Amino acid sequence: MSISTSVLSDLLQALPHLRPQLYFKASLTALSHAMEDQVLAATLEQPLVIANFQRERFYRQEAHRYQRLAQISNQIYVLSAPETDFANSSEYYEKIAFEPDDPLSQEWHLVVIAQNYATCLVCRESVGSLAKHKQIREVASSLDMDAARRFEGIWTAERGVSLKAAEFLLQRILTYRPELTDKVEQAKQRLGIGTTEGQELSTPEQNNEYACDIDTNPFVQRLVTYLQASQYKLHKAYRSISAQARKERLVNSISTAIRRSLDPQEVLKVAAQELGQNMAASRCLIYRAQATDSKATIEHEFLNNGLVSVLGKKWPLANNPLFQSVVQDGEGICVTDVIHEPRVTGSRELWRLVEKFAIRSWLIEPVLFQGRLLGIVELHYCTEVPHEWQTGEVDMVKAIATHLGSALIQAEAYANLEDLNQQLEALDRTRSNLIAITGHELRTPLSTIQVCLESLSTEPDMPPELRQVMLNTALSDSERMRKLVQDFLTLSNLESGRVEWHPESLTLKECIDLSLSRVNTRVVQEQLPEITTDVAKKLPLVKADGDWLVEVLAKLIDNACKFTPSGGQIKISAHLNKQHMVEVTVADTGRGIEPNRLEVVFDRFYQEEGALRRTAGGTGLGLAICRQIVIGWGGEIWAKSSGKDQGSEFHFTIPVFEGSQGQKRSKVNSN
């Protein structure tokens, strides 16, 4: 038995005035739970409840709720595609097992109808979301991809719509379980489903006689809880970004001082001031020292008002147990409370320092270069309450100490200055691009989301149309942020070697089709360029990780679409080259690339127009991700172009799956 029509399509065709909306899975979960809570909380007489869970694994998470609903009504119907033991039955409630290829497996429905109450949620998972979910199933354990699933559909309390949705679903139920005909007919007659009278109840005026005093508190509380959780996550992300920006500002100021001057004294002076202020320390000391020194002169100090200065004084090292421990272990020391630190209380000289300079919490971090001690960074907190050291604080001091080590060795090794400066400039370009991209791609959508949420919170009388615009804008910008963060995480995992590869035999044509499907759903343009494919006949199977191969193809096609006008052309071709590897080419007739930039286009954060004056958008990470993936399966990737406005070609190679070239099968994940 195979059914090709979608309930949502049938509903939209029957009621053309309906306009579907976009929902994320988390939103649908909250709405479904709220609708179920309303039934549990209200005193409805034998309500009809129809729920479709797509797959058995989703149904299992909610089975206990429907057992509670079955205590209220004997008209409960649950539909799902079997995966293990889900089957037609009438225990507790009516269970309907439909075929896996039934469009219901791609839909999410919940319909509740009583004599004086009706509401329905009829949604279909978007094609892009389905394709994406299929391609990344094997890596979903490390990435929160389930939350990114998107649905389009209708959520309404309009009785006429709910009756029509119930009619379509009951017809589908009888297709699989015709023995329920009498029971279904009783519900249809009692509630007016499929009758002319029932269909006419589609306007607010006609629905007044069915108004019901239902307690909406459970519904409201469920949505408020969901929104509060989302807001908490947003604020948490904002705090994390703020902390990272604070660290980068600090590193930036010290890096700037390093670039401006070869004088180590100037560098250390800036570092002491910036680090002391950013760490809110009572005192920050930076001084030159070697492992064999008995004393050191304090040359640079940040000091809060009212405290005794240490600047210019001799600081004991030979009889300093903390310093000796740092030298021996090569690691910094954090003392939360000197009163309970035996190395301090057991040293007469250190205890004198504690009493004289009112030190309560103490951090000592070595400035090292290739294992050689060059100096010391100290932070003092002179407060009545001990300072609890946080991991982020210690990491920040370590990062600054590392920068200082580079600066000090740079001053001592002037002969290698040019090489060191080139490295610093490369780091600065990466950092500047990162700041520019995160500043634009994260701060801008964060600001928009904040404005939308504040407007929704402070304007309760806002028209529904404007409220929907606010919600759509916030959802769009949050998706934009998620994609940027995802690219950062993907490149980081690839570069650090934390990705587990799962090579398998694949049909390249199917991978190309999947990548085109993904691009068509996520590229936002009025009209895409013409895309054609030319895959050689009898092309052997390739050996690669299917998910990552689709990712490479999608990113290269996406890149070609971005720089090719709508009237241009994109051609995807593949053939077996002389090295007995499959060579794939993505060629376009777009903007082209200058010959001297054909190598750097694969660098992180590279933007053809420059990071601060982009018109095509993006993070500059896509091609860098492609290079890491291709290298991961042992292939090569390169670019060709005759210059500006001459189009460009991106080539990459994939190993052939030896020993099974004749097989016509594919293992690209489909879920």
Beta strands, then each sheet from edge to edge (+ up, - down):
strand 1: 21-24
strand 2: 48-55
strand 3: 76-81
strand 4: 94-97
strand 5: 107-114
strand 6: 117-125
strand 7: 150-156
strand 8: 283-288
strand 9: 295-297
strand 10: 300-303
strand 11: 314-316
strand 12: 333-335
strand 13: 361-369
strand 14: 372-381
strand 15: 504-506
strand 16: 530-535
strand 17: 542-544
strand 18: 569-576
strand 19: 581-588
strand 20: 637-640
strand 21: 648-655
sheet 1: 1+ 7- 6+ 5- 2+ 3+ 4+
sheet 2: 10+ 8- 14+ 13- 12+
sheet 3: 9+ 11-
sheet 4: 15+ 17-
sheet 5: 16+ 18+ 19- 21+ 20-
end
